[in-house]
Amino acid sequence: MKFKAILSQVSNLNNMHNLKELKIWNKAIDLTVDVYKATSAFPSDERFGLTSQSRRSAVSIPSNIAEGAGRNSNKEFNNFLGIANGSSYELQTQLVISNRLNLLNDNLLNDLLQQIDELQKMNFAFQQMLKSKM
């Protein structure tokens, strides 16, 4: 019985993903750093509003990718990719609102939205690949 349990654990370890090699995770980290830089110029009265909310959404994207990568199944990983994708749409919304409030200029907004769009496409493709392996 013990041997089967150990074999099962080893099998599950093979399903885990190498986080540092995941392009989607690295791009999500880059986006998060860019969001932090962009929101650093927001007025101090937004510290607990759009600044905090945008940063939390941005951090949530690579964090959920990381948590999913550390799980033992493609199904669990796929679920966390879905959460990361939701956070990317939340961030997209907050950045558009920031732009409309003149807290974020058009060039910076477009750059960040382009990064988000690329992440969303990568996420969708990654989810499809994981589903095909289930």
The first five atom37 places (N, CA, C, CB, O) and aatype in JSON, in Angstrom:
{
  "aatype": [12, 11, 13, 11, 0, 9, 10, 15, 5, 19, 15, 2, 10, 2, 2, 12, 8, 2, 10, 11, 6, 10, 11, 9, 17, 2, 11, 0, 9, 3, 10, 16, 19, 3, 19, 18, 11, 0, 16, 15, 0, 13, 14, 15, 3, 6, 1, 13, 7, 10, 16, 15, 5, 15, 1, 1, 15, 0, 19, 15, 9, 14, 15, 2, 9, 0, 6, 7, 0, 7, 1, 2, 15, 2, 11, 6, 13, 2, 2, 13, 10, 7, 9, 0, 2, 7, 15, 15, 18, 6, 10, 5, 16, 5, 10, 19, 9, 15, 2, 1, 10, 2, 10, 10, 2, 3, 2, 10, 10, 2, 3, 10, 10, 5, 5, 9, 3, 6, 10, 5, 11, 12, 2, 13, 0, 13, 5, 5, 12, 10, 11, 15, 11, 12],
  "atom_mask": [
    [1, 1, 1, 1, 1],
    [1, 1, 1, 1, 1],
    [1, 1, 1, 1, 1],
    [1, 1, 1, 1, 1],
    [1, 1, 1, 1, 1],
    [1, 1, 1, 1, 1],
    [1, 1, 1, 1, 1],
    [1, 1, 1, 1, 1],
    [1, 1, 1, 1, 1],
    [1, 1, 1, 1, 1],
    [1, 1, 1, 1, 1],
    [1, 1, 1, 1, 1],
    [1, 1, 1, 1, 1],
    [1, 1, 1, 1, 1],
    [1, 1, 1, 1, 1],
    [1, 1, 1, 1, 1],
    [1, 1, 1, 1, 1],
    [1, 1, 1, 1, 1],
    [1, 1, 1, 1, 1],
    [1, 1, 1, 1, 1],
    [1, 1, 1, 1, 1],
    [1, 1, 1, 1, 1],
    [1, 1, 1, 1, 1],
    [1, 1, 1, 1, 1],
    [1, 1, 1, 1, 1],
    [1, 1, 1, 1, 1],
    [1, 1, 1, 1, 1],
    [1, 1, 1, 1, 1],
    [1, 1, 1, 1, 1],
    [1, 1, 1, 1, 1],
    [1, 1, 1, 1, 1],
    [1, 1, 1, 1, 1],
    [1, 1, 1, 1, 1],
    [1, 1, 1, 1, 1],
    [1, 1, 1, 1, 1],
    [1, 1, 1, 1, 1],
    [1, 1, 1, 1, 1],
    [1, 1, 1, 1, 1],
    [1, 1, 1, 1, 1],
    [1, 1, 1, 1, 1],
    [1, 1, 1, 1, 1],
    [1, 1, 1, 1, 1],
    [1, 1, 1, 1, 1],
    [1, 1, 1, 1, 1],
    [1, 1, 1, 1, 1],
    [1, 1, 1, 1, 1],
    [1, 1, 1, 1, 1],
    [1, 1, 1, 1, 1],
    [1, 1, 1, 0, 1],
    [1, 1, 1, 1, 1],
    [1, 1, 1, 1, 1],
    [1, 1, 1, 1, 1],
    [1, 1, 1, 1, 1],
    [1, 1, 1, 1, 1],
    [1, 1, 1, 1, 1],
    [1, 1, 1, 1, 1],
    [1, 1, 1, 1, 1],
    [1, 1, 1, 1, 1],
    [1, 1, 1, 1, 1],
    [1, 1, 1, 1, 1],
    [1, 1, 1, 1, 1],
    [1, 1, 1, 1, 1],
    [1, 1, 1, 1, 1],
    [1, 1, 1, 1, 1],
    [1, 1, 1, 1, 1],
    [1, 1, 1, 1, 1],
    [1, 1, 1, 1, 1],
    [1, 1, 1, 0, 1],
    [1, 1, 1, 1, 1],
    [1, 1, 1, 0, 1],
    [1, 1, 1, 1, 1],
    [1, 1, 1, 1, 1],
    [1, 1, 1, 1, 1],
    [1, 1, 1, 1, 1],
    [1, 1, 1, 1, 1],
    [1, 1, 1, 1, 1],
    [1, 1, 1, 1, 1],
    [1, 1, 1, 1, 1],
    [1, 1, 1, 1, 1],
    [1, 1, 1, 1, 1],
    [1, 1, 1, 1, 1],
    [1, 1, 1, 0, 1],
    [1, 1, 1, 1, 1],
    [1, 1, 1, 1, 1],
    [1, 1, 1, 1, 1],
    [1, 1, 1, 0, 1],
    [1, 1, 1, 1, 1],
    [1, 1, 1, 1, 1],
    [1, 1, 1, 1, 1],
    [1, 1, 1, 1, 1],
    [1, 1, 1, 1, 1],
    [1, 1, 1, 1, 1],
    [1, 1, 1, 1, 1],
    [1, 1, 1, 1, 1],
    [1, 1, 1, 1, 1],
    [1, 1, 1, 1, 1],
    [1, 1, 1, 1, 1],
    [1, 1, 1, 1, 1],
    [1, 1, 1, 1, 1],
    [1, 1, 1, 1, 1],
    [1, 1, 1, 1, 1],
    [1, 1, 1, 1, 1],
    [1, 1, 1, 1, 1],
    [1, 1, 1, 1, 1],
    [1, 1, 1, 1, 1],
    [1, 1, 1, 1, 1],
    [1, 1, 1, 1, 1],
    [1, 1, 1, 1, 1],
    [1, 1, 1, 1, 1],
    [1, 1, 1, 1, 1],
    [1, 1, 1, 1, 1],
    [1, 1, 1, 1, 1],
    [1, 1, 1, 1, 1],
    [1, 1, 1, 1, 1],
    [1, 1, 1, 1, 1],
    [1, 1, 1, 1, 1],
    [1, 1, 1, 1, 1],
    [1, 1, 1, 1, 1],
    [1, 1, 1, 1, 1],
    [1, 1, 1, 1, 1],
    [1, 1, 1, 1, 1],
    [1, 1, 1, 1, 1],
    [1, 1, 1, 1, 1],
    [1, 1, 1, 1, 1],
    [1, 1, 1, 1, 1],
    [1, 1, 1, 1, 1],
    [1, 1, 1, 1, 1],
    [1, 1, 1, 1, 1],
    [1, 1, 1, 1, 1],
    [1, 1, 1, 1, 1],
    [1, 1, 1, 1, 1],
    [1, 1, 1, 1, 1],
    [1, 1, 1, 1, 1],
    [1, 1, 1, 1, 1]
  ],
  "atom_positions": [
    [[0.82, -1.21, 0.0], [0.0, 0.0, 0.0], [0.86, 1.27, 0.0], [-0.93, 0.0, 1.21], [0.57, 2.21, -0.74]],
    [[1.89, 1.31, 0.8], [2.74, 2.48, 0.87], [3.41, 2.76, -0.47], [3.79, 2.31, 1.95], [3.52, 3.91, -0.88]],
    [[3.84, 1.72, -1.15], [4.51, 1.88, -2.44], [3.57, 2.55, -3.45], [4.98, 0.52, -2.97], [4.0, 3.42, -4.21]],
    [[2.3, 2.16, -3.47], [1.32, 2.76, -4.4], [1.11, 4.24, -4.09], [-0.02, 2.01, -4.32], [0.97, 5.05, -5.0]],
    [[1.09, 4.58, -2.82], [0.91, 5.99, -2.43], [2.1, 6.82, -2.88], [0.73, 6.11, -0.89], [1.93, 7.94, -3.37]],
    [[3.32, 6.29, -2.72], [4.52, 7.0, -3.16], [4.52, 7.14, -4.67], [5.8, 6.27, -2.68], [4.85, 8.21, -5.2]],
    [[4.16, 6.07, -5.37], [4.09, 6.11, -6.83], [3.09, 7.17, -7.29], [3.7, 4.74, -7.39], [3.34, 7.88, -8.27]],
    [[1.96, 7.27, -6.61], [0.95, 8.26, -6.95], [1.49, 9.67, -6.76], [-0.32, 8.05, -6.09], [1.24, 10.55, -7.59]],
    [[2.23, 9.9, -5.68], [2.8, 11.22, -5.43], [3.83, 11.59, -6.49], [3.44, 11.27, -4.05], [3.87, 12.73, -6.94]],
    [[4.66, 10.63, -6.88], [5.66, 10.88, -7.92], [4.96, 11.21, -9.23], [6.59, 9.66, -8.1], [5.4, 12.1, -9.96]],
    [[3.89, 10.5, -9.53], [3.13, 10.75, -10.75], [2.55, 12.16, -10.73], [1.99, 9.71, -10.91], [2.57, 12.87, -11.74]],
    [[2.04, 12.58, -9.57], [1.48, 13.93, -9.45], [2.56, 14.99, -9.61], [0.79, 14.11, -8.1], [2.3, 16.06, -10.17]],
    [[3.77, 14.73, -9.14], [4.85, 15.69, -9.29], [5.18, 15.92, -10.76], [6.1, 15.22, -8.55], [5.55, 17.03, -11.15]],
    [[5.03, 14.9, -11.58], [5.3, 15.03, -13.0], [4.3, 15.97, -13.68], [5.28, 13.67, -13.67], [4.6, 16.54, -14.73]],
    [[3.12, 16.12, -13.09], [2.09, 16.99, -13.66], [2.31, 18.46, -13.32], [0.71, 16.56, -13.18], [1.74, 19.34, -13.95]],
    [[3.15, 18.71, -12.32], [3.38, 20.1, -11.93], [4.16, 20.8, -13.04], [4.15, 20.18, -10.58], [4.89, 20.17, -13.8]],
    [[4.0, 22.08, -13.12], [4.59, 22.86, -14.2], [5.73, 23.71, -13.67], [3.54, 23.75, -14.87], [5.67, 24.2, -12.54]],
    [[6.76, 23.89, -14.46], [7.9, 24.71, -14.08], [7.54, 26.18, -14.28], [9.16, 24.32, -14.89], [7.49, 26.68, -15.41]],
    [[7.3, 26.85, -13.19], [6.8, 28.22, -13.22], [7.72, 29.18, -13.95], [6.59, 28.71, -11.82], [7.27, 29.98, -14.77]],
    [[9.0, 29.12, -13.67], [9.94, 30.07, -14.25], [10.04, 29.94, -15.76], [11.31, 29.87, -13.64], [10.47, 30.88, -16.43]],
    [[9.64, 28.81, -16.3], [9.69, 28.61, -17.75], [8.38, 28.96, -18.45], [10.06, 27.18, -18.05], [8.29, 28.91, -19.68]],
    [[7.37, 29.32, -17.67], [6.08, 29.67, -18.26], [6.11, 31.1, -18.79], [4.95, 29.5, -17.23], [6.21, 32.05, -18.01]],
    [[6.03, 31.24, -20.09], [6.06, 32.56, -20.72], [4.91, 33.43, -20.24], [6.01, 32.42, -22.25], [5.08, 34.63, -20.03]],
    [[3.74, 32.83, -20.05], [2.56, 33.59, -19.62], [2.78, 34.17, -18.22], [1.32, 32.69, -19.63], [2.34, 35.29, -17.94]],
    [[3.45, 33.42, -17.35], [3.72, 33.91, -16.0], [4.72, 35.07, -16.04], [4.27, 32.78, -15.1], [4.53, 36.08, -15.36]],
    [[5.76, 34.93, -16.84], [6.76, 36.0, -16.97], [6.15, 37.27, -17.55], [7.91, 35.53, -17.84], [6.48, 38.37, -17.1]],
    [[5.27, 37.13, -18.54], [4.62, 38.31, -19.11], [3.67, 38.95, -18.09], [3.85, 37.94, -20.4], [3.52, 40.17, -18.06]],
    [[3.03, 38.13, -17.28], [2.14, 38.65, -16.25], [2.93, 39.42, -15.18], [1.34, 37.51, -15.6], [2.46, 40.43, -14.66]],
    [[4.12, 38.94, -14.86], [4.99, 39.65, -13.93], [5.38, 41.01, -14.52], [6.27, 38.82, -13.6], [5.34, 42.02, -13.83]],
    [[5.76, 41.02, -15.8], [6.13, 42.28, -16.47], [4.96, 43.27, -16.45], [6.56, 42.01, -17.93], [5.15, 44.46, -16.18]],
    [[3.76, 42.78, -16.73], [2.57, 43.64, -16.71], [2.38, 44.22, -15.3], [1.31, 42.84, -17.14], [2.11, 45.41, -15.15]],
    [[2.53, 43.4, -14.29], [2.33, 43.86, -12.91], [3.31, 44.97, -12.56], [2.48, 42.68, -11.94], [2.94, 45.96, -11.94]],
    [[4.56, 44.8, -12.95], [5.57, 45.83, -12.69], [5.18, 47.12, -13.41], [6.98, 45.36, -13.15], [5.29, 48.21, -12.85]],
    [[4.73, 47.0, -14.66], [4.31, 48.19, -15.42], [3.1, 48.88, -14.79], [4.0, 47.8, -16.86], [3.01, 50.1, -14.8]],
    [[2.17, 48.1, -14.25], [1.01, 48.69, -13.59], [1.44, 49.42, -12.33], [-0.04, 47.6, -13.24], [0.95, 50.52, -12.05]],
    [[2.34, 48.83, -11.57], [2.86, 49.52, -10.38], [3.5, 50.84, -10.75], [3.87, 48.63, -9.63], [3.28, 51.86, -10.09]],
    [[4.3, 50.84, -11.81], [4.95, 52.08, -12.25], [3.91, 53.11, -12.69], [5.94, 51.79, -13.4], [4.0, 54.28, -12.34]],
    [[2.94, 52.67, -13.46], [1.91, 53.58, -13.98], [1.07, 54.18, -12.86], [1.0, 52.86, -14.98], [0.75, 55.37, -12.9]],
    [[0.72, 53.37, -11.88], [-0.14, 53.87, -10.79], [0.64, 54.67, -9.74], [-0.85, 52.71, -10.12], [0.03, 55.31, -8.89]],
    [[1.96, 54.63, -9.8], [2.74, 55.41, -8.83], [2.54, 56.91, -9.03], [4.22, 55.07, -8.95], [2.79, 57.7, -8.12]],
    [[2.1, 57.3, -10.22], [1.86, 58.71, -10.51], [0.42, 59.14, -10.17], [2.14, 58.99, -11.98], [0.08, 60.32, -10.31]],
    [[-0.41, 58.19, -9.73], [-1.79, 58.54, -9.38], [-1.78, 59.42, -8.13], [-2.65, 57.26, -9.14], [-0.87, 59.31, -7.3]],
    [[-2.78, 60.29, -7.99], [-2.82, 61.17, -6.8], [-2.98, 60.35, -5.52], [-3.99, 62.18, -6.92], [-3.51, 59.24, -5.54]],
    [[-2.51, 60.9, -4.43], [-2.53, 60.17, -3.15], [-3.95, 59.87, -2.68], [-1.8, 60.98, -2.08], [-4.15, 58.91, -1.93]],
    [[-4.93, 60.66, -3.1], [-6.31, 60.36, -2.68], [-6.87, 59.12, -3.38], [-7.21, 61.55, -2.95], [-7.95, 58.66, -3.04]],
    [[-6.14, 58.58, -4.35], [-6.53, 57.34, -5.02], [-5.79, 56.13, -4.45], [-6.27, 57.44, -6.53], [-5.95, 55.0, -4.93]],
    [[-4.98, 56.38, -3.41], [-4.17, 55.3, -2.84], [-5.03, 54.09, -2.44], [-3.39, 55.81, -1.61], [-4.61, 52.95, -2.64]],
    [[-6.2, 54.33, -1.9], [-7.07, 53.24, -1.47], [-8.17, 52.95, -2.49], [-7.69, 53.56, -0.13], [-9.04, 52.11, -2.25]],
    [[-8.14, 53.64, -3.62], [-9.12, 53.44, -4.68], [-8.52, 52.73, -5.86], [0.0, 0.0, 0.0], [-8.15, 51.56, -5.78]],
    [[-8.41, 53.44, -6.96], [-7.94, 52.83, -8.21], [-6.49, 52.35, -8.13], [-8.07, 53.82, -9.33], [-6.15, 51.35, -8.77]],
    [[-5.66, 53.03, -7.38], [-4.27, 52.57, -7.26], [-4.23, 51.18, -6.64], [-3.44, 53.57, -6.4], [-3.64, 50.26, -7.21]],
    [[-4.84, 51.04, -5.5], [-4.85, 49.76, -4.78], [-5.56, 48.67, -5.58], [-5.51, 49.92, -3.41], [-5.06, 47.55, -5.7]],
    [[-6.72, 49.0, -6.12], [-7.51, 48.02, -6.86], [-6.78, 47.55, -8.12], [-8.88, 48.61, -7.23], [-6.78, 46.36, -8.42]],
    [[-6.18, 48.47, -8.84], [-5.44, 48.11, -10.06], [-4.24, 47.22, -9.72], [-4.96, 49.38, -10.8], [-3.97, 46.24, -10.41]],
    [[-3.54, 47.57, -8.69], [-2.37, 46.78, -8.3], [-2.77, 45.39, -7.82], [-1.6, 47.5, -7.2], [-2.1, 44.4, -8.15]],
    [[-3.85, 45.31, -7.05], [-4.31, 43.99, -6.59], [-4.74, 43.11, -7.75], [-5.47, 44.14, -5.59], [-4.44, 41.92, -7.78]],
    [[-5.43, 43.7, -8.71], [-5.84, 42.94, -9.9], [-4.62, 42.46, -10.68], [-6.75, 43.79, -10.8], [-4.57, 41.32, -11.13]],
    [[-3.65, 43.36, -10.84], [-2.44, 43.01, -11.59], [-1.68, 41.89, -10.89], [-1.54, 44.25, -11.76], [-1.27, 40.93, -11.54]],
    [[-1.49, 41.99, -9.59], [-0.77, 40.97, -8.83], [-1.51, 39.64, -8.87], [-0.58, 41.43, -7.38], [-0.89, 38.57, -8.85]],
    [[-2.82, 39.7, -8.92], [-3.63, 38.48, -8.94], [-3.37, 37.63, -10.19], [-5.1, 38.85, -8.88], [-3.51, 36.41, -10.14]],
    [[-3.01, 38.26, -11.29], [-2.81, 37.51, -12.54], [-1.64, 36.54, -12.42], [-2.57, 38.49, -13.71], [-1.86, 35.33, -12.56]],
    [[-0.41, 37.0, -12.17], [0.69, 36.03, -12.05], [0.55, 35.14, -10.82], [2.02, 36.76, -12.01], [1.01, 33.99, -10.82]],
    [[-0.08, 35.65, -9.76], [-0.25, 34.85, -8.55], [-1.13, 33.63, -8.8], [-0.86, 35.7, -7.43], [-0.82, 32.53, -8.34]],
    [[-2.21, 33.82, -9.53], [-3.1, 32.7, -9.83], [-2.47, 31.73, -10.83], [-4.43, 33.2, -10.36], [-2.68, 30.52, -10.74]],
    [[-1.7, 32.26, -11.77], [-0.97, 31.38, -12.69], [0.0, 30.52, -11.88], [-0.2, 32.21, -13.79], [0.12, 29.32, -12.1]],
    [[0.69, 31.15, -10.93], [1.66, 30.43, -10.09], [0.96, 29.37, -9.24], [2.41, 31.42, -9.18], [1.43, 28.24, -9.14]],
    [[-0.15, 29.74, -8.63], [-0.86, 28.77, -7.8], [-1.35, 27.59, -8.63], [-2.03, 29.44, -7.08], [-1.26, 26.44, -8.2]],
    [[-1.85, 27.88, -9.81], [-2.31, 26.8, -10.68], [-1.17, 25.89, -11.12], [0.0, 0.0, 0.0], [-1.33, 24.67, -11.2]],
    [[-0.02, 26.49, -11.4], [1.14, 25.71, -11.82], [1.6, 24.77, -10.72], [2.28, 26.63, -12.24], [2.16, 23.71, -10.99]],
    [[1.36, 25.16, -9.49], [1.77, 24.34, -8.36], [0.78, 23.26, -7.99], [0.0, 0.0, 0.0], [1.05, 22.45, -7.1]],
    [[-0.35, 23.24, -8.64], [-1.35, 22.22, -8.35], [-0.99, 20.91, -9.04], [-2.74, 22.68, -8.79], [-0.08, 20.85, -9.87]],
    [[-1.71, 19.87, -8.67], [-1.35, 18.52, -9.11], [-2.12, 18.03, -10.33], [-1.57, 17.58, -8.01], [-1.96, 16.88, -10.73]],
    [[-2.93, 18.88, -10.92], [-3.66, 18.41, -12.09], [-3.87, 19.54, -13.09], [-5.01, 17.81, -11.68], [-3.89, 20.72, -12.72]],
    [[-4.03, 19.17, -14.33], [-4.32, 20.16, -15.37], [-5.67, 20.81, -15.14], [-4.28, 19.51, -16.75], [-5.86, 21.98, -15.47]],
    [[-6.61, 20.07, -14.57], [-7.94, 20.62, -14.29], [-7.83, 21.77, -13.27], [-8.89, 19.52, -13.76], [-8.44, 22.82, -13.45]],
    [[-7.06, 21.54, -12.22], [-6.87, 22.6, -11.22], [-6.13, 23.79, -11.82], [-6.1, 22.06, -9.99], [-6.49, 24.94, -11.58]],
    [[-5.11, 23.5, -12.61], [-4.34, 24.57, -13.26], [-5.27, 25.4, -14.14], [-3.16, 23.99, -14.1], [-5.23, 26.63, -14.11]],
    [[-6.1, 24.73, -14.9], [-7.03, 25.41, -15.8], [-7.98, 26.32, -15.01], [-7.84, 24.38, -16.61], [-8.3, 27.42, -15.46]],
    [[-8.41, 25.87, -13.85], [-9.29, 26.67, -13.02], [-8.6, 27.97, -12.58], [-9.75, 25.87, -11.78], [-9.2, 29.04, -12.62]],
    [[-7.35, 27.86, -12.17], [-6.62, 29.06, -11.74], [-6.3, 29.98, -12.91], [-5.32, 28.66, -11.03], [-6.23, 31.2, -12.74]],
    [[-6.11, 29.42, -14.09], [-5.94, 30.27, -15.28], [-7.21, 31.07, -15.54], [-5.57, 29.41, -16.52], [-7.15, 32.22, -15.97]],
    [[-8.36, 30.46, -15.28], [-9.63, 31.17, -15.43], [-9.75, 32.33, -14.46], [0.0, 0.0, 0.0], [-10.25, 33.4, -14.82]],
    [[-9.29, 32.12, -13.24], [-9.3, 33.2, -12.25], [-8.36, 34.31, -12.68], [-8.91, 32.66, -10.85], [-8.69, 35.49, -12.58]],
    [[-7.18, 33.94, -13.17], [-6.21, 34.93, -13.65], [-6.81, 35.73, -14.8], [-4.89, 34.25, -14.1], [-6.61, 36.94, -14.89]],
    [[-7.53, 35.06, -15.68], [-8.15, 35.74, -16.81], [-9.2, 36.75, -16.32], [-8.8, 34.71, -17.76], [-9.3, 37.85, -16.85]],
    [[-9.98, 36.35, -15.33], [-10.96, 37.28, -14.76], [-10.29, 38.52, -14.18], [0.0, 0.0, 0.0], [-10.79, 39.63, -14.34]],
    [[-9.16, 38.32, -13.52], [-8.41, 39.45, -12.96], [-7.88, 40.36, -14.06], [-7.25, 38.95, -12.09], [-7.78, 41.57, -13.88]],
    [[-7.54, 39.78, -15.21], [-7.05, 40.61, -16.31], [-8.16, 41.51, -16.86], [-6.48, 39.71, -17.45], [-7.9, 42.65, -17.24]],
    [[-9.39, 41.0, -16.89], [-10.52, 41.83, -17.35], [-10.84, 42.9, -16.31], [-11.76, 40.95, -17.61], [-11.22, 44.02, -16.66]],
    [[-10.69, 42.55, -15.04], [-10.9, 43.54, -13.98], [-9.87, 44.66, -14.11], [-10.8, 42.87, -12.59], [-10.22, 45.84, -14.02]],
    [[-8.61, 44.3, -14.31], [-7.54, 45.29, -14.49], [-7.8, 46.16, -15.71], [-6.19, 44.6, -14.61], [-7.62, 47.37, -15.66]],
    [[-8.21, 45.55, -16.79], [-8.52, 46.28, -18.02], [-9.55, 47.37, -17.74], [-9.03, 45.31, -19.13], [-9.41, 48.51, -18.19]],
    [[-10.59, 47.01, -17.01], [-11.66, 47.96, -16.67], [-11.13, 49.1, -15.81], [-12.79, 47.23, -15.92], [-11.46, 50.27, -16.05]],
    [[-10.32, 48.78, -14.82], [-9.78, 49.81, -13.92], [-8.86, 50.78, -14.67], [-9.03, 49.17, -12.76], [-8.84, 51.97, -14.38]],
    [[-8.11, 50.25, -15.62], [-7.22, 51.12, -16.38], [-8.0, 52.06, -17.31], [-6.23, 50.28, -17.2], [-7.63, 53.22, -17.47]],
    [[-9.07, 51.57, -17.89], [-9.91, 52.42, -18.75], [-10.55, 53.53, -17.9], [-11.01, 51.58, -19.46], [-10.6, 54.68, -18.32]],
    [[-11.03, 53.17, -16.72], [-11.6, 54.17, -15.82], [-10.54, 55.21, -15.44], [-12.18, 53.49, -14.54], [-10.81, 56.41, -15.43]],
    [[-9.34, 54.74, -15.14], [-8.24, 55.66, -14.8], [-7.94, 56.62, -15.94], [-6.97, 54.86, -14.46], [-7.68, 57.8, -15.72]],
    [[-7.99, 56.1, -17.15], [-7.76, 56.95, -18.33], [-8.87, 57.99, -18.47], [-7.68, 56.09, -19.6], [-8.6, 59.16, -18.75]],
    [[-10.09, 57.58, -18.28], [-11.21, 58.52, -18.43], [-11.22, 59.59, -17.34], [-12.53, 57.76, -18.4], [-11.78, 60.67, -17.52]],
    [[-10.58, 59.27, -16.21], [-10.44, 60.26, -15.14], [-9.15, 61.07, -15.28], [-10.46, 59.55, -13.78], [-8.79, 61.84, -14.39]],
    [[-8.48, 60.89, -16.42], [-7.23, 61.6, -16.73], [-6.1, 61.29, -15.74], [-7.48, 63.09, -16.75], [-5.23, 62.12, -15.49]],
    [[-6.13, 60.08, -15.18], [-5.05, 59.64, -14.3], [-3.99, 58.87, -15.08], [-5.61, 58.77, -13.17], [-2.86, 58.69, -14.61]],
    [[-4.36, 58.43, -16.28], [-3.49, 57.59, -17.1], [-3.6, 58.1, -18.53], [-3.88, 56.07, -17.0], [-4.7, 58.19, -19.08]],
    [[-2.47, 58.44, -19.15], [-2.53, 58.99, -20.5], [-2.81, 57.89, -21.53], [-1.21, 59.72, -20.85], [-2.65, 56.7, -21.25]],
    [[-3.23, 58.3, -22.71], [-3.64, 57.36, -23.76], [-2.53, 56.4, -24.17], [-4.11, 58.13, -24.98], [-2.78, 55.21, -24.37]],
    [[-1.3, 56.9, -24.28], [-0.19, 56.04, -24.7], [0.07, 54.93, -23.69], [1.08, 56.87, -24.91], [0.26, 53.77, -24.06]],
    [[0.09, 55.29, -22.43], [0.33, 54.3, -21.39], [-0.83, 53.31, -21.3], [0.54, 54.99, -20.03], [-0.63, 52.11, -21.15]],
    [[-2.05, 53.84, -21.4], [-3.22, 52.96, -21.41], [-3.13, 51.95, -22.54], [-4.52, 53.79, -21.54], [-3.31, 50.75, -22.32]],
    [[-2.84, 52.42, -23.74], [-2.79, 51.52, -24.9], [-1.7, 50.46, -24.75], [-2.54, 52.32, -26.18], [-1.9, 49.31, -25.12]],
    [[-0.56, 50.85, -24.2], [0.51, 49.89, -23.96], [0.07, 48.81, -22.98], [1.77, 50.59, -23.43], [0.27, 47.62, -23.22]],
    [[-0.53, 49.22, -21.88], [-0.99, 48.26, -20.87], [-2.11, 47.37, -21.41], [-1.46, 49.0, -19.62], [-2.13, 46.17, -21.16]],
    [[-3.04, 47.97, -22.15], [-4.14, 47.18, -22.73], [-3.62, 46.17, -23.75], [-5.16, 48.1, -23.39], [-4.16, 45.07, -23.86]],
    [[-2.59, 46.54, -24.48], [-1.99, 45.61, -25.44], [-1.36, 44.43, -24.7], [-0.93, 46.34, -26.31], [-1.49, 43.28, -25.13]],
    [[-0.67, 44.71, -23.61], [-0.1, 43.63, -22.8], [-1.18, 42.71, -22.25], [0.73, 44.21, -21.65], [-1.03, 41.48, -22.25]],
    [[-2.27, 43.3, -21.78], [-3.38, 42.52, -21.24], [-4.01, 41.66, -22.34], [-4.44, 43.44, -20.61], [-4.3, 40.49, -22.13]],
    [[-4.2, 42.25, -23.51], [-4.78, 41.51, -24.63], [-3.91, 40.3, -24.99], [-4.94, 42.43, -25.85], [-4.42, 39.2, -25.23]],
    [[-2.61, 40.51, -25.03], [-1.69, 39.41, -25.33], [-1.79, 38.31, -24.27], [-0.24, 39.92, -25.44], [-1.81, 37.12, -24.6]],
    [[-1.85, 38.7, -23.0], [-1.98, 37.73, -21.91], [-3.29, 36.95, -22.02], [-1.91, 38.44, -20.56], [-3.31, 35.74, -21.81]],
    [[-4.37, 37.65, -22.35], [-5.67, 36.99, -22.47], [-5.66, 35.96, -23.6], [-6.78, 38.02, -22.71], [-6.22, 34.87, -23.46]],
    [[-5.02, 36.3, -24.7], [-4.91, 35.34, -25.81], [-4.05, 34.14, -25.43], [-4.32, 36.04, -27.06], [-4.39, 33.0, -25.73]],
    [[-2.93, 34.41, -24.75], [-2.07, 33.33, -24.3], [-2.79, 32.43, -23.31], [-0.8, 33.89, -23.68], [-2.67, 31.21, -23.35]],
    [[-3.54, 33.06, -22.42], [-4.28, 32.32, -21.4], [-5.3, 31.39, -22.07], [-4.98, 33.29, -20.43], [-5.41, 30.22, -21.72]],
    [[-6.05, 31.93, -23.02], [-7.06, 31.13, -23.72], [-6.41, 29.93, -24.4], [-7.82, 31.98, -24.75], [-6.91, 28.8, -24.3]],
    [[-5.31, 30.16, -25.09], [-4.62, 29.08, -25.8], [-4.08, 28.05, -24.81], [-3.47, 29.64, -26.66], [-4.15, 26.84, -25.06]],
    [[-3.56, 28.52, -23.68], [-3.03, 27.61, -22.68], [-4.15, 26.77, -22.07], [-2.29, 28.4, -21.58], [-3.98, 25.57, -21.85]],
    [[-5.28, 27.41, -21.8], [-6.43, 26.67, -21.25], [-6.9, 25.6, -22.24], [-7.58, 27.64, -20.93], [-7.22, 24.48, -21.83]],
    [[-6.94, 25.94, -23.52], [-7.36, 24.96, -24.53], [-6.4, 23.77, -24.57], [-7.44, 25.62, -25.91], [-6.82, 22.62, -24.7]],
    [[-5.1, 24.06, -24.46], [-4.11, 22.99, -24.47], [-4.28, 22.09, -23.24], [-2.68, 23.59, -24.5], [-4.21, 20.87, -23.35]],
    [[-4.5, 22.7, -22.08], [-4.69, 21.9, -20.87], [-5.96, 21.06, -20.96], [-4.75, 22.81, -19.63], [-5.96, 19.9, -20.54]],
    [[-7.03, 21.63, -21.51], [-8.28, 20.87, -21.67], [-8.08, 19.66, -22.58], [-9.38, 21.78, -22.24], [-8.66, 18.6, -22.34]],
    [[-7.26, 19.8, -23.59], [-7.02, 18.69, -24.51], [-6.24, 17.57, -23.84], [-6.28, 19.17, -25.73], [-6.26, 16.43, -24.31]],
    [[-5.54, 17.88, -22.75], [-4.76, 16.88, -22.02], [-5.54, 16.24, -20.89], [-3.5, 17.5, -21.48], [-5.04, 15.33, -20.23]],
    [[-6.77, 16.7, -20.64], [-7.57, 16.16, -19.54], [-8.3, 14.9, -19.98], [-8.58, 17.2, -19.03], [-9.02, 14.3, -19.19]]
  ]
}
